[in-house]
Amino acid sequence: MKSYQKLTADVPQITESGEDDGKPLCHQKLSAWWLGGGLLTVAALLSGVTVWVLGQIWWGQHGTPPLTKCVSIPESLRFDCFPERSTVVTRELCEARGCCFVDGDWPSGSARGVPWCFYPPDFPSYTLGSLNETELGVRGFLTRKAKTYYPRDVVKLQLSVEFETDARLHVKITDATKPRYEVPLDVPPATKRAENPLYTIEFSKEPFGLIVKRKSSGTVLLNTTVAPLFFADQFLQISTVLPSTFIYGLGEHRSNFLHSLEWNTLTFWARDVPPTESFNLYGVHPFYLAMERDGASHGVFLMNSNAMEVVLQPAPALTWRPVGGILDFYIFLGPDPNLVLQQYQQVIGFPAMPPFWGLGFHLCRWGYGTSNETWEIVKAMRNFQIPQAAQWNDIDYMDGYRDFTIDSQKFGTLPQLVEDLHKHGQHYVMILDPGISSTQPPGSYWPYDEGLKRGIFINSTQGKPLIGKVWPGFTAFPDFSNLNTHQWWLENLDRFHSLVPFDGLWIDMNEPSNFVDGSTAGCSQEELDKPPYVPAVLGNSLSAKTICASSRQNASVHYNLHNLYGLMEAKATASALVKIRGKRPFVISRSSFPSQGRYSGHWLGDNRSEWKDMVCSIPGVLSFSLFGIPLVGADICGFSGSTSEELCTRWMQLGAFYPFARNHNTQDAQDPSAFSPAARTAMKTALEVRYALLPYLYSLFHRAHLQGDTVARPLFFEFPKDVATYSIDRQFLWGRGLLLTPVLEPGVNSVIGYFPRGLWYDYYTVRETGIYSSAGAHMNLDFTRSTSVGSGNALHLIAALSQNANAWGDLYWDDGESLDTFAKGDYSYLVFNVTQVRRASLPCCGVTSKLPTVVPLVTNVIHSGGPFLT
């Protein structure tokens, strides 16, 4: 066995010794299987036979691991050797792979716990040869002598370790003999080696592994020696121990903000499905943020766009399991969570600055029967003086649900509606789906005719446009990895904009969604469509409700590019809007991938009008804050089902504080004007609070755009030493100073919230009775007060003084829509400092600390030390 020698920033070394470090081996658990049983497909059987045959060969060469070697491994440290869910694991199958077998207590087909079949300590892996210094780090080669039980092992790998910055380490493992697909993201290259890195790295030679430690504390951030490395053509796997159980990110999934490590498998493959626990959802974000035991934080990003699983287990440990591409890791050292996200976004790109109007209240419904009906809703909102920045339309406006068309019978007055919105300082956003109708008579539908002529559609393995089925019927799918498609998309949008001068675009169904599996002609039987290992995707197939993985695109096969589809469409859409309107683009996308925030915001998908869905929206918003997409929100009041007046009122009160605030639903009316006067007033009041805070919110987005700060922020970002904040996902912060505690249950007039140590001011009163001094405790907040609503557009400055009688804050202001205002210097930036107690006018800006009082529908509390404008 080999041991590890610290690799300094100057000289890489590897030394040998006779023993390991005594730390236990840890294990990765299999995917939580949501379907509960199910019929075995022919492909699954064929894959199982292939794996079994290879296992028999391996067993014949290596023998069965002794029982004593197996039972000595603690349950929490057992890494799954047989993750296939379509096969009942038996001793014979397990030992054919050279693995340990110990019966468990979970029934076949259920969500799995401790694996029955797991790796022994001496399972063969790669061996690291000599390391050579490079300009940015070190490079070496890994070799494998014994083949694994998956086909086409890559027997020689290249390891590249680059010390890119003091807080960023880049580790890349790929085929040493031929190129493999890599994610086509533009990452700014490092230009020099880090001089004072916050990390150290050590290597194990045989079996290969690496250990990354935080230099200041010695905390082990990664240790991949705990399980064997796999690198076959369509099965890659690497495991690591974790420094704590506090893991966040790894989206898009519906779960608590803090992930469970109780044998929890998360699947990554973009899928059109209403948000549901254990399902792979619309977007893919293989990034996690971890809180360490001393309050420090780090993050890890695997830049891989293939289908994959991430397995979390109670050791604590984590396993990455992609089915293609390479292992391309970025490790961010923080050391606080805010810095981790800034460092992450230095790699994937900072989010775009939204137009100011995009931060107002948006209203939509799938089910506006006509443009006149839509117009009546707009007029009702104006009549009740309820703030509304933008009106949206779903696919109702289209002729036969075809993109770039208008139903002239039902939506003939749509251009006049948009003109009216613009006259009132409001904006219009319309939906587009990527599927382009392929069944119209030749010459009658320009988007398809011209797309066919230019060859911009995704092709099947036969070299012809793949045909699926979406809302308009049979459809072809634009290939947004092709720059010619971007030009075609621009021309279509420009032609339509001349008819309906829309201001923003909502791109939906872009996983891409397909109402048939694969295509109308099915998919091939080749290994792209029937891979040796299929992650725990909904539907058991990579083609389930999307297009064939073997489909051909300009940049690669869809097997590699599927998870990038929404990102590539968003990039084309944002670029087109800039060219058409000459202003900041406003794009909201359903599917997403790292760097999406540069081009679009995101909404959390087709939720339901249920209390649970409102609760789950907060972890969703916070997770996308970690992913560099600050412009995010859920469909307020729920998309499907019928809401109640109480639920919709409470949800409007919460949704008024989503960074992106849109009320959207199907069929039933749930806009504020549809409810009783009491509910309508409560909703209006919540929105007026949002509008009063827009200067503060806009400044937060500026900081997100400039340096990667979060807008909606988990409490532990500001209180990383307070472990009590680590699991809180029913409260959140706007920036560093405004704490929001919404009502999330029916029939209550109070809510319990946690207040970290410090002084807290009640936003609604900001008087002596509204000051809370907390040592870090839960408080019961009452909602029975009722006062009048302040009015007017004056800016007010609140200075929430700390115990030392000081505070600071800032304001960014520009025209709200022009491009590159910060880069051009076309803005105002004010910094406010308060260093003494006084209740007088602030000469810096000619306003006082007066604050309009409002109905306390969501308890908003200001943390001391942070003035901001309202």
TIPADO-505408 format. One record per residue (C-alpha): x, y, z negated. Coordinates in pm, whole numbers, plus 50000, padded with zeros to 5 digits. Each point is the difference from the previous one (the first is absolute). Example, Ala and Ser with C-alpha at 12.3 -4.5 7.8 and 13.67 -1.06 7.14 Angstrom:
     px     py     pz
  51230  49550  49220
  50137  50344  50066
***
This chain:
     px     py     pz
  50000  50000  50000
  50107  50358  50055
  49974  50298  49771
  49988  50368  50069
  50254  50279  49998
  49893  50361  49988
  50046  50171  50334
  50117  50353  49943
  49937  50276  50248
  50359  49962  50113
  50095  49633  50022
  49760  49710  50058
  50106  49681  49823
  49870  49649  49944
  50140  49765  49740
  49926  49643  49903
  49937  49837  49667
  49861  49677  49875
  49672  50116  49838
  49711  50230  50068
  49901  50287  49775
  49746  49798  49801
  49701  50195  50127
  49698  49785  50087
  49897  49924  50352
  49677  50174  50092
  49729  49899  50239
  49757  50144  50251
  49639  49892  50006
  49780  49913  50287
  49734  50223  50141
  49672  50030  49815
  49770  49814  50231
  49671  50187  50027
  49797  49767  50214
  49990  49703  49763
  50052  49699  50217
  49912  50017  50365
  50047  49771  50299
  50350  49922  50118
  50065  50121  50352
  50177  49792  50260
  50280  50254  50003
  50043  49969  49625
  50023  49622  50030
  50255  50023  50278
  50204  50249  49798
  49978  49770  49696
  50122  49703  50204
  50294  50201  50133
  50097  50114  49653
  49956  49646  49862
  50227  49850  50267
  50269  50259  49936
  49961  49938  49629
  50045  49627  50048
  50326  50065  50184
  50114  50237  49724
  49906  49751  49726
  50187  49722  50173
  50309  50216  50000
  49977  50144  49651
  49790  49771  49783
  49751  50082  49724
  50086  50246  49722
  50026  49831  49660
  49707  50060  49764
  50218  50148  49726
  50117  50268  50237
  49640  50095  50071
  49829  50002  49660
  50270  50225  49859
  49876  50288  50214
  49743  50210  49808
  49661  50031  50169
  50022  50375  50049
  50330  49954  50186
  49883  49742  50252
  50018  50112  50364
  49750  49841  50234
  50154  49751  50242
  49668  49914  50166
  49802  50324  50055
  49777  49859  50274
  49638  50028  49882
  49861  49766  50265
  50177  49699  49852
  49936  49818  49673
  50347  49976  49850
  50098  49647  49901
  50317  49870  49843
  50099  49840  50329
  49958  50321  50200
  50182  50206  49739
  50294  49767  49953
  50031  49969  50377
  50109  50364  49984
  50255  49925  49731
  49797  50180  49736
  49874  49933  49649
  49645  49879  49946
  49810  50044  49673
  49619  49969  49998
  49805  50313  49911
  49643  50061  49893
  49862  50198  50295
  49766  49815  50239
  50064  49980  50369
  49889  50310  50187
  49975  50221  49692
  50205  50306  49913
  50334  49853  49904
  50191  50049  49680
  50329  49835  49909
  50123  49818  50313
  50016  49623  49994
  50278  49993  50258
  50299  50225  49931
  50368  50037  50078
  50264  49823  49793
  50297  50211  49888
  50231  49850  50265
  49772  50026  50303
  50225  50077  50301
  50021  50360  50113
  50243  50222  50187
  50368  50049  49922
  50163  50341  50014
  50336  50024  50173
  50245  50285  49966
  49882  50358  49973
  50153  50282  50201
  49976  50368  49929
  49817  50228  50241
  49968  50375  50015
  49686  49991  49785
  50040  49679  49798
  50082  49636  50069
  49913  49734  50255
  50018  49622  49983
  49858  49681  50146
  49775  49734  49849
  49996  49641  50120
  49764  49712  49936
  50120  49641  50025
  49678  49816  49916
  49688  50070  50205
  49676  50082  49822
  49654  49853  50057
  49892  50284  50232
  50094  49995  50368
  50279  50203  50159
  50216  50098  49705
  50233  50288  50070
  50321  49837  49881
  50224  50307  50013
  49886  50335  49860
  50160  50341  49979
  49982  50184  49669
  50040  50377  50004
  50006  50202  49678
  50013  50378  50031
  50037  50248  49715
  49798  50265  50182
  49953  50249  49717
  50066  50005  49629
  49639  49892  49945
  49942  49783  50309
  50139  49659  50085
  49934  49832  50335
  50023  49620  50032
  49940  49839  50337
  50006  49629  50088
  49956  49893  50361
  50103  49744  50260
  50373  50023  50061
  49987  49854  50350
  49708  50168  50178
  49767  50297  49954
  49667  49965  49822
  49701  50227  49991
  50041  50298  49766
  49739  50258  49901
  50029  50300  50236
  49995  50270  49732
  50230  50297  50036
  50198  50001  49675
  50248  50286  49959
  50343  49832  50004
  50236  50036  49706
  50314  50187  50099
  50233  49922  49713
  50043  49751  49720
  49854  50088  49660
  50266  50146  49771
  49835  49949  49661
  49734  49732  50040
  49754  49936  49721
  50025  49627  50069
  50247  49715  50007
  49972  49687  50210
  50137  49653  49937
  50003  49697  50227
  49971  49627  49957
  50189  49810  50266
  49840  49654  49978
  49708  49994  49992
  49978  50352  50140
  49833  50263  49790
  50037  50362  49905
  49942  50186  49676
  49927  50373  49990
  50035  50178  49665
  49937  50351  49878
  50343  50128  49908
  49888  50216  49707
  49806  49730  49812
  50115  49672  50150
  49638  49911  50080
  49979  49733  50269
  49773  50136  50271
  50039  49711  50246
  50140  49651  49958
  49947  49779  50304
  50200  49706  49863
  49690  49856  49836
  49868  49816  50306
  50134  49894  50340
  50008  50236  50298
  49804  49886  50307
  50056  50149  50344
  49828  49797  50272
  49863  50151  50318
  49646  50027  49860
  50051  49959  49627
  50215  50228  49787
  50003  49992  49620
  50198  50171  49729
  49921  50021  49628
  50114  50222  49717
  49944  50046  49631
  49847  50329  49891
  50111  50216  49707
  49647  50037  49862
  49636  49916  50065
  49912  50355  50111
  49968  49972  50378
  49800  50234  50226
  49943  50043  50374
  50003  49702  50241
  49692  50101  50195
  49745  50003  50135
  49805  49795  49749
  49714  50055  49760
  50129  49953  49648
  50096  50190  49691
  50274  50255  50053
  50232  49789  49785
  50037  49663  50170
  49940  49675  49818
  50299  49767  49994
  49792  49695  49911
  50082  49798  50310
  49867  50272  50227
  50048  49971  50377
  49948  50309  50214
  49961  49956  50376
  50106  50260  50257
  49822  49989  50338
  49777  50290  50106
  49639  49887  49997
  49655  50151  50046
  49813  49895  49686
  49816  50195  49728
  50233  50049  49701
  49990  49679  49799
  50230  49854  49738
  50258  49748  50130
  49946  50089  50368
  50256  50152  50231
  49854  50338  50089
  50042  50272  50263
  50360  50108  49947
  50342  49858  49919
  50248  50157  49759
  50283  49767  49887
  50129  50241  49735
  49988  49973  49624
  50086  50233  49716
  50111  49850  49669
  50019  50155  49657
  50289  49870  49793
  49983  49939  49627
  50181  50323  49911
  49777  50224  50215
  50228  50010  50305
  49853  49909  50337
  50111  49852  50330
  49838  49900  50328
  50053  49736  50267
  49888  50020  50364
  50016  49706  50241
  49991  50146  50351
  49825  49711  50169
  49675  50019  50197
  49928  49630  50039
  49732  49814  49810
  50125  49919  49652
  49921  49907  49645
  50134  50151  49682
  49973  49773  49700
  50006  50136  49645
  50054  49768  49707
  50031  50043  49624
  50377  49941  49969
  49980  50288  50108
  50103  49938  50358
  49906  50077  50358
  50035  49814  50330
  49990  50156  50346
  49877  49761  50272
  49976  50154  50352
  49952  49780  50307
  50224  50191  50236
  50236  50291  50045
  50292  50052  49764
  50061  50074  49632
  50063  50375  49992
  49987  50137  49644
  50032  50351  49865
  50045  50031  49622
  49931  50338  49839
  50150  50076  49658
  49795  50302  49897
  50052  50007  49704
  49651  50142  49939
  49695  49898  50205
  49966  50338  50169
  50356  49972  50130
  49942  49641  50114
  49718  50116  50228
  50203  50293  50129
  50282  49761  50087
  49757  49757  50166
  49856  50278  50215
  50347  50108  50103
  50004  49664  50181
  49644  49982  50138
  49942  50373  50043
  49815  50266  49802
  49624  50047  50049
  49864  50265  50233
  49864  50325  49861
  49621  49984  50047
  49796  50297  50118
  49842  50187  49712
  49649  49916  50121
  50087  49631  49980
  50004  50032  49620
  49641  50116  49985
  49691  49780  49975
  49915  49777  50298
  49663  49843  50078
  49916  49707  50226
  49752  49717  50052
  49975  49705  50231
  49638  50041  50090
  49949  50361  50101
  49757  49922  50278
  50059  50317  50200
  50216  50307  50009
  49696  50201  49887
  49964  49777  49694
  50368  50056  49924
  49945  50372  50041
  49710  49997  49756
  50227  49851  49732
  50251  50279  50059
  49725  50261  49966
  49870  49839  49681
  50346  50012  49846
  50023  50369  50089
  49651  50064  49866
  50097  49858  49661
  50337  50180  50018
  50190  49674  49956
  50360  50031  50122
  50072  49806  50320
  50316  50030  50207
  49926  49748  50273
  49719  49797  50153
  50080  49658  50148
  49829  49756  50235
  50038  49623  50010
  49958  49796  50321
  49635  50111  50033
  50104  50290  50225
  50144  49771  50270
  49825  49869  50310
  49989  49625  49947
  50267  50031  49731
  50260  50081  50268
  50289  50230  49909
  50011  50345  50159
  49628  50003  50085
  49689  50175  49862
  49650  49860  49981
  49841  50280  50199
  49649  49910  49883
  50060  49994  49626
  50310  50219  49968
  49953  50244  50284
  50025  50299  49763
  50328  49883  49846
  50206  50276  50170
  49763  50261  49859
  50023  49845  49654
  50379  50021  50010
  49981  50359  50117
  49771  50080  49707
  50240  49834  49756
  50286  50209  50130
  49797  50321  49970
  49949  49919  49634
  50368  49924  49939
  49935  49627  49991
  50157  49716  50196
  49904  49686  50190
  50156  49653  49982
  49900  49706  50219
  50077  49629  49994
  50193  49801  50258
  50056  49625  50013
  50291  49857  50199
  49796  49741  50193
  49926  50125  50354
  49696  49861  50179
  50106  49772  50288
  49661  49921  50156
  49898  50322  50174
  49977  50004  50381
  50334  50095  50159
  50033  50375  50035
  49735  50079  49739
  50207  50007  49680
  50326  50194  50031
  50164  49885  49673
  49996  49635  50109
  50057  50059  50371
  50299  50224  49939
  50136  49780  49721
  49986  49699  50231
  50173  50195  50274
  50281  50109  49768
  50037  49663  49832
  49963  50130  49648
  49791  49721  49848
  50125  49712  49787
  50037  49688  50213
  49933  49636  49933
  50263  49735  50060
  49870  49982  50358
  50109  50359  50061
  49651  50147  50029
  49819  50233  49756
  49888  49807  49695
  49624  50033  49964
  49836  50001  49661
  49666  50122  49874
  49921  50304  49787
  49712  50251  49981
  49968  50073  50375
  50016  49629  50088
  50296  49854  50185
  50304  50218  49952
  50368  50040  50081
  50246  50135  49744
  50243  50285  50071
  50366  49921  49930
  50116  50292  49788
  50356  49864  49995
  50015  50123  50362
  50069  50372  50043
  49795  49997  50321
  49701  49912  49781
  50062  50314  49794
  49969  50210  50318
  49683  49816  50105
  49856  50053  49648
  50085  50371  50016
  49828  50043  50336
  49687  49825  49880
  49985  50215  49687
  50065  50317  50197
  49718  49923  50245
  49759  49932  49713
  50113  50308  49804
  49897  50218  50292
  49645  49873  49940
  49998  49978  49621
  50273  50213  49837
  50063  49772  49703
  50246  50104  49728
  50110  49664  49863
  49984  49630  50076
  49900  49697  49801
  50165  49686  50139
  49824  49685  49883
  50009  49626  50081
  50374  50026  50065
  50135  49689  49830
  49902  49935  50287
  49656  49859  49925
  49840  49747  50230
  49657  49839  49968
  50136  49675  50148
  50309  49814  49884
  50288  50074  50233
  49826  50066  50329
  49699  49892  50202
  50225  49732  50151
  50149  49892  49669
  50374  49993  49925
  50289  49781  50102
  50110  49691  49812
  50356  50132  49981
  50181  50074  49675
  49924  50372  50000
  49631  49916  49971
  50056  49679  49802
  50310  50070  49793
  50161  49734  49776
  49889  50198  49696
  49692  50224  49979
  49985  50239  49704
  49682  50011  49792
  49814  50221  50247
  49625  50031  49994
  49867  49752  50256
  50306  49770  49990
  50126  50127  50335
  50200  50299  50120
  49738  50052  50272
  49702  50008  49762
  49794  50307  50096
  50288  50154  50190
  50187  49932  50324
  50235  49711  50077
  50339  50016  49835
  50151  49891  50333
  49864  50311  50175
  50264  50193  50189
  50074  50363  49925
  50262  50234  50136
  50221  49994  49690
  49958  49632  49904
  49735  49732  49950
  49699  50075  49784
  50129  49745  49747
  50259  50264  49910
  49802  50317  50065
  49653  49923  49860
  50054  50184  49671
  50130  50306  50188
  49694  50051  50219
  49833  50262  49781
  50327  50188  49950
  50073  50013  50371
  49647  50117  50080
  50023  50269  49731
  50329  50123  50145
  49848  50027  50348
  49688  50171  49861
  50184  50259  49791
  50224  50084  50293
  49702  50043  50231
  49820  50231  49756
  50305  50223  49973
  50018  50032  50379
  49626  50058  50041
  49933  50241  49711
  50344  50143  49926
  49928  49968  49629
  50068  49753  49721
  49839  49667  50079
  49740  49847  49773
  49981  49622  50037
  49850  49740  49765
  50089  49637  50072
  49876  49672  49857
  50305  49785  50072
  50339  50117  49879
  50368  49914  49965
  50303  50173  49842
  50054  50346  50153
  49623  50034  50070
  49988  50314  49789
  50201  50183  50265
  49703  49976  50234
  49678  49935  49810
  49813  49963  49677
  49803  49693  49898
  49667  49910  49853
  49957  49680  49800
  49763  49833  50240
  49648  49864  49997
  49929  49991  49629
  49666  49935  49837
  49759  50220  49807
  50081  49835  49669
  50154  50121  49675
  50282  49750  50035
  50099  50147  50335
  50018  50348  49849
  50228  49867  49724
  50222  49824  50255
  50042  50315  50203
  50240  50153  49747
  50262  49720  50022
  49961  50022  50378
  50069  50372  50008
  50297  49963  49763
  50147  49715  50204
  49993  50202  50320
  50172  50282  49815
  50286  49753  49957
  49992  49921  50372
  50066  50357  50110
  49640  50063  50112
  49873  50269  49759
  49697  50091  50214
  49783  49714  49878
  49655  49938  49858
  49713  49754  49989
  49656  50033  50159
  49823  50200  49730
  49681  49830  49878
  50095  49684  50192
  49970  49905  50366
  49774  49694  50000
  49691  49939  49792
  49770  50247  49834
  50137  50228  49733
  49813  50127  49696
  49973  50363  49902
  50206  49945  49685
  50272  49807  50183
  50023  50252  50282
  50012  50291  49758
  50280  49846  49799
  50181  49901  50319
  49973  50351  50140
  50147  50127  49675
  50293  49761  50039
  50029  50036  50378
  50025  50376  49969
  50351  49922  49871
  50110  49753  50262
  50274  50165  50205
  49781  49925  50303
  49633  50048  49911
  49738  49854  50235
  49648  49875  49935
  49927  49729  50257
  49749  49717  50017
  49796  49783  50227
  49638  50071  50081
  49863  50129  49665
  50034  50371  49930
  50226  50077  49708
  50123  50350  50075
  49959  50247  49711
  49697  50165  50159
  49806  49670  49988
  49978  49981  49619
  49800  50164  49722
  50077  50358  49899
  50182  49886  49685
  50224  49755  50186
  50052  50243  50284
  50111  50270  49758
  50242  49763  49827
  50153  49901  50334
  50026  50362  50110
  50169  50092  49673
  50260  49726  50041
  50079  50119  50351
  50027  50360  49885
  50262  49893  49747
  50192  49834  50282
  49979  50311  50214
  50114  50215  49710
  50306  49774  49969
  50083  49988  50371
  50299  50238  49971
  50150  49764  49742
  49917  49694  50211
  50143  50161  50314
  50323  50076  49816
  50022  49636  49891
  49971  49891  50361
  50277  50241  50092
  50228  49834  49746
  49900  49658  50134
  50082  50111  50353
  50326  50167  49900
  50150  49741  49766
  49765  49707  49951
  49825  50093  49675
  49671  49831  49921
  49670  50187  49997
  49775  49756  49813
  50243  49868  49742
  49998  49718  49744
  50054  50112  49643
  50327  49811  49955
  50162  50214  50271
  49996  50289  49753
  50037  49789  49687
  50236  49715  50098
  50104  49933  49640
  49639  49948  49888
  49926  49631  50063
  49633  50061  49921
  49968  50184  50334
  50132  49710  50210
  49667  49825  50043
  49771  50304  50019
  49803  50013  50324
  49672  50159  49888
  50165  50338  49961
  50240  50181  50227
  50183  50328  50039
  50000  50265  50266
  50366  50090  50008
  50168  50024  49665
  49742  50200  49814
  49633  49915  50062
  49869  49681  49838
  49669  49862  50131
  49783  49763  49796
  49684  49905  50193
  49686  49824  49882
  50005  49653  50159
  49712  49823  49828
  49622  50048  50012
  49796  50146  49720
  50276  50167  49799
  50060  50357  49886
  50358  49960  49888
  50320  49831  50109
  50318  49898  49823
  50320  50133  50150
  50366  49972  49910
  50200  50314  49930
  50379  49961  50004
  50209  50197  49754
  49973  50378  50035
  49755  50288  50005
  49693  49960  50222
  49758  50279  50095
  49637  49948  50096
  49975  50136  50356
  49642  50110  49947
  50059  50218  49698
  50374  50071  49963
  49929  50137  49654
  50134  49906  49660
  49727  49740  49954
  50106  49846  50330
  50359  49923  49899
  50096  49645  49908
  50329  49913  49838
  50065  49634  50064
  50270  49767  49877
  49888  49752  50265
  49650  49880  49923
  49655  49920  50140
  49727  50260  49955
  49625  49989  50047
  49895  50275  50243
  49643  50132  49986
  49800  50086  50312
  49694  50159  49841
  50110  50361  50042
  49839  50207  50271
  50094  50353  50105
  49956  50215  50305
  50210  49972  50310
  50253  50267  50082
  49986  50153  50346
  50210  50210  50230
  50324  49942  50187
  50245  50183  49771
  50318  49819  49910
  50053  49936  49633
  50320  49894  49830
  49991  49764  49705
  50312  49992  49785
  49989  49695  49774
  50275  50079  49754
  50214  49732  49847
  50082  49979  49631
  50297  50223  50079
  49768  50260  50151
  50123  49965  50356
  49868  49868  50329
  50075  50009  50371
  49830  49921  50327
  50002  50087  50367
  49777  50083  50296
  50060  49929  50366
  49785  50193  50245
  49985  50032  50377
  49732  50039  50268
  49883  49644  49942
  50021  49865  50354
  50308  50110  50195
  50277  49758  50080
  50332  50002  49816
  49921  50306  49786
  50257  49907  49736
  50276  49937  50252
  49923  50331  50171
  49980  50194  49673
  49636  50097  50060
  49881  49953  49643
  49995  50143  49651
  50140  49814  49704
  49947  50127  49646
  50155  49863  49682
  49827  50087  49673
  50177  50003  49666
  49850  50073  49660
  50234  50040  49707
  49783  50156  49732
  49647  49976  49866
  49767  50269  50123
  49647  50022  50133
  50042  50283  50245
  50025  50057  50370
  50297  49837  50164
  50182  50273  50195
  50156  49744  50236
  49685  49964  50198
  49734  50234  49864
  49768  49734  49859
  49906  49901  49653
  49967  49669  49825
  49622  50020  50017
  49837  49670  50104
  49642  49936  50111
  49832  49737  49785
  49834  49705  50166
  49799  49693  49911
  50251  49744  49865
  49909  49716  50229
  50353  49869  50025
  50216  50082  49704
  50293  50200  50133
  50279  50077  49757
  50310  50207  50063
  50333  49887  49861
  50199  50271  49829
  50285  50163  50188
  49826  50020  50338
  49825  50312  50132
  49816  49971  50328
  49769  50207  50214
  49629  49938  50035
***
